[in-house]
Amino acid sequence: MIPELFEIPLTEVKITRRRERKDLGDLEELAASVLRVGQLQPIVVDDNNELVAGERRINAFMLNGAVTILAIRKKDVTEDMAKEMELEENLQRKNFTLEEQVRGLAELDRLRRVRDPNWTQVQTAVAAGGKTSQRDVSQAIQLTKMMDLFPEIAKATSINQALNMAKAKATNIGRILDVQAQPENFAEIESKIWLGDSTEVIRGLDDEMFHAIVTDPPFGVDYDQRVAGTIGDASAYEDSKELYLKILGMAPEMYRVLKPKGFVVFFFGMSWYREVVDAFEKAGFSVDPIPLIWDRTDGRTFTNCPDHLFAKGYDVALHAWKGEAKFAKQGRHNVFRIPPVPTHEREMLVERPVELYAELIKHLTIPGEVVADFFAGSGSCPAAAHSLGRDFFAVEKNPERRAAAIQKTKAYAPSK
């Protein structure tokens, strides 16, 4: 049965039980809200008019000088039941998600403007209460529009992250439009950087097309999940173990499309060392058991457990070859100390320096030979190949990253 709603004088409501809630919060804000929109939820009292739930509402009404308040009566309430109901009301209250906060603030502004054409964002900020500012209202309206266009922005956990994601999205869409609008500048490079899933694209390629394969796939360590909510980057990628096993399944196809005496450099996470070596050896490659090492300690190092683990300052890559391959340039050790792309210059979640790829490519190939990258990302590998006078082929399944790769590769055209 639905409890009957009735009006009770504030002076008749008793508050003698021990209340679990000690901090009543900003009562002036709640009082102002009651004046604007009225009482949205009744208080709860027992048979003796003892308060069960709604202490903040009562205090807000008192601040407004009210005499009565709407209530419902709960019969046969014991002390334990009263405590349980108070805790239930407060603990079960779900805070708004970031998306709900943003959309709610934008909708409040819209509704007020419908009622009053002269309404301003400053007035909306005041109506929202708390520490809301005009800037918050403006950002909420902007982000609501961006979330409608790009739903993934709604996954952000902070305003700054959402704004960064929106900015990155706008930049990436701009890249796509720029490439499409200038076929005379990008057509040749665009024809060599394909849009698609590399695990499928490779099966349709001819045999023995490439002199070297240099590629940096996802590491199969759930990196996208580990940084979720911490990085405001719209270029995040899938990094599941299931996908990685599918990528390792490309090894026989890499062997097929590589020319005799060709090389492969395949970046990977150390936790997959045995699986990576096995996959390439079973495909027919000869494999150096000692991986190549990129020393990136000139940039950021990291560890999730600084209390007992050293920070990681390196990445590794498999070095494998087909047939009787010979270096184009000899005499280099297997540690590459090249600074990573600085954070303030990096445009993608993961972006390797062009210089790293260039150092690898010039030892594996000669000018005119073809270098393939099946996970182009930001385009550092095809850009390096292009800068050294090598031909190139690349695959990227994200349209935004592909556009970035095309632009970067164009920017690294060799000097005439």
Secondary structure by P-SEA (a helix, b strand, c coil): cbbbbbbbbcccccccccccccccccaaaaaaaaaaccccbbbbbcccccccccaaaaaaaaaaccccccccccccccaaaaaaaaaaaaaacccccaaaaaaaaaaaaaaaaaacccccaaaaaaaacccccaaaaaaaaaaaaaaaacccccccccaaaaaaaaaaaaaaaaaaaaaaacccccaaaaaacccccaaaaaaacccccccbbbbcccccccccccccccccccccccccaaaaaaaaaaaaaaaaaccccbbbbbbbcccaaaaaaaaaaaaccccccbbbbbbccccbbbbccccccccccbbbbbbbbccccccccccccccccccccccccccccccccaaaaaaaaaacccccbbbbbcccccaaaaaaaaaaccccccccccaaaaaaaaaaaaaacccc
